[in-house]
Amino acid sequence: MKRIFFVIFTAILIVSCSDDDSSSFHYELLPIEDVMVPEEFEYGKVYDLTVKYIVPDDCYVNDDVLYEYDDDARNVAVISLVLEDIECEPLELEQELTFKVQALQTSPYTFRFWQGDDENGNPLYHVVVVPVMNLTDQNKNEFKATHTKM
């Protein structure tokens, strides 16, 4: 029984790894043109962040967000699958992509939205810092400010 499973598994693996160049593609980052981010987060809540970007032609499909941690910052970029070896029609179409972020830290969030690279190949970012409100601390401060000892 184990041998049969091994033979079937090996056959599936070989078939799935065969060279089929009929669909060639690559992934490419698209520069972010504009962002819509809340002015502040409340600890524990989930927020929508929206980015705007330009799709150069109709060979760019299946966009997604690249969201990576870089120490205390969050690097954000739009990643797109680009079809190769086909004729593409220019679009220059502005698109929006929305993704969710849950505020799970009490320190401010620093978002670095990728806007391309400079002439030396260094990334350029639009940086947005979003403070996080911890309502339990805010309620304590309001209580102290409005209730005095006699």
C-alpha positions as CSV (number, residue, x, y, z in Angstrom):
1,M,0.0,0.0,0.0
2,K,2.8,2.4,0.9
3,R,4.5,1.7,-2.5
4,I,1.4,2.4,-4.4
5,F,0.9,5.7,-2.6
6,F,4.6,6.6,-3.2
7,V,4.3,5.7,-7.0
8,I,1.1,7.8,-7.4
9,F,2.6,10.7,-5.4
10,T,5.8,10.6,-7.5
11,A,3.9,10.5,-10.8
12,I,1.8,13.5,-9.7
13,L,4.9,15.4,-8.7
14,I,6.6,14.7,-12.0
15,V,3.5,15.7,-14.1
16,S,3.0,18.9,-12.0
17,C,6.7,19.9,-12.5
18,S,6.8,19.4,-16.2
19,D,8.0,22.2,-18.4
20,D,4.9,23.9,-19.7
21,D,5.9,27.3,-21.2
22,S,2.4,28.0,-22.6
23,S,1.7,30.5,-19.8
24,S,4.6,32.7,-18.9
25,F,4.3,35.5,-16.3
26,H,6.2,37.3,-13.7
27,Y,5.3,39.4,-10.6
28,E,5.9,43.2,-10.5
29,L,5.5,45.9,-7.9
30,L,3.3,48.9,-8.9
31,P,4.1,52.3,-7.3
32,I,1.4,53.6,-4.9
33,E,0.1,57.0,-6.0
34,D,-2.2,57.8,-3.1
35,V,-3.3,56.4,0.3
36,M,-6.4,56.6,2.5
37,V,-5.5,55.8,6.1
38,P,-7.4,56.6,9.3
39,E,-5.9,59.5,11.4
40,E,-5.7,57.2,14.4
41,F,-6.3,53.6,15.4
42,E,-8.1,52.3,18.4
43,Y,-6.3,49.4,20.0
44,G,-7.9,46.0,19.0
45,K,-10.0,47.3,16.2
46,V,-9.8,46.4,12.5
47,Y,-9.3,49.2,9.9
48,D,-9.5,49.5,6.1
49,L,-6.5,51.0,4.4
50,T,-6.9,51.9,0.7
51,V,-4.1,52.5,-1.8
52,K,-4.4,53.9,-5.4
53,Y,-2.1,52.9,-8.1
54,I,-1.8,52.9,-11.9
55,V,-2.2,49.8,-14.1
56,P,0.0,50.4,-17.2
57,D,-1.6,48.0,-19.5
58,D,-4.0,45.0,-19.7
59,C,-1.2,42.5,-19.1
60,Y,-1.3,43.3,-15.4
61,V,-3.8,41.1,-13.6
62,N,-4.5,39.7,-10.1
63,D,-3.3,42.6,-7.9
64,D,-2.6,42.0,-4.3
65,V,-0.9,43.8,-1.4
66,L,2.7,43.1,-0.3
67,Y,2.7,43.8,3.4
68,E,6.0,43.2,5.2
69,Y,7.3,44.0,8.6
70,D,10.6,46.0,8.8
71,D,11.4,46.5,12.5
72,D,8.7,49.0,13.7
73,A,7.6,49.9,10.2
74,R,5.2,48.2,7.7
75,N,6.3,48.3,4.1
76,V,3.3,48.2,1.7
77,A,3.3,47.8,-2.0
78,V,0.9,46.6,-4.7
79,I,2.1,43.4,-6.4
80,S,0.7,42.4,-9.8
81,L,1.0,39.3,-12.0
82,V,2.2,40.4,-15.4
83,L,1.4,38.2,-18.4
84,E,4.3,37.8,-20.9
85,D,4.5,36.9,-24.6
86,I,1.2,38.4,-25.4
87,E,0.2,41.7,-27.0
88,C,-0.9,44.2,-24.4
89,E,-3.1,47.3,-24.8
90,P,-2.0,50.4,-22.9
91,L,-4.4,51.4,-20.1
92,E,-3.0,53.9,-17.6
93,L,-6.0,53.0,-15.4
94,E,-6.1,54.2,-11.8
95,Q,-7.2,51.4,-9.5
96,E,-7.9,51.1,-5.7
97,L,-7.0,48.2,-3.5
98,T,-8.3,48.0,0.1
99,F,-6.8,45.7,2.8
100,K,-7.5,45.3,6.5
101,V,-5.1,46.0,9.4
102,Q,-5.9,45.2,13.0
103,A,-4.3,47.5,15.6
104,L,-2.5,45.0,17.9
105,Q,0.2,47.3,19.2
106,T,0.0,50.3,21.5
107,S,2.8,52.2,19.8
108,P,2.2,54.2,16.6
109,Y,2.1,52.3,13.3
110,T,4.6,53.6,10.7
111,F,3.4,52.7,7.2
112,R,5.9,53.1,4.3
113,F,4.0,53.0,1.0
114,W,6.3,52.1,-1.9
115,Q,6.3,54.7,-4.7
116,G,9.1,53.3,-6.8
117,D,12.9,53.5,-6.8
118,D,15.2,56.4,-7.3
119,E,17.9,56.6,-10.0
120,N,20.3,54.6,-7.7
121,G,17.7,51.8,-7.2
122,N,16.9,52.8,-3.6
123,P,13.2,52.6,-2.7
124,L,11.1,55.7,-2.3
125,Y,8.3,55.7,0.3
126,H,5.4,57.8,1.3
127,V,5.5,57.5,5.1
128,V,2.4,57.7,7.2
129,V,2.4,57.4,11.0
130,V,-0.9,56.4,12.7
131,P,-1.1,56.8,16.5
132,V,-2.9,54.1,18.5
133,M,-5.4,55.1,21.1
134,N,-5.8,52.8,24.0
135,L,-9.3,53.6,25.3
136,T,-8.6,52.0,28.7
137,D,-5.8,54.5,29.3
138,Q,-7.9,57.4,27.8
139,N,-10.9,56.5,30.1
140,K,-8.5,56.5,33.1
141,N,-7.2,60.0,32.1
142,E,-10.7,61.3,31.6
143,F,-11.8,59.9,34.9
144,K,-8.8,61.6,36.6
145,A,-9.6,64.9,34.9
146,T,-13.3,65.0,35.7
147,H,-13.2,63.5,39.2
148,T,-11.3,65.3,41.9
149,K,-10.8,64.4,45.6
150,M,-12.5,66.5,48.1
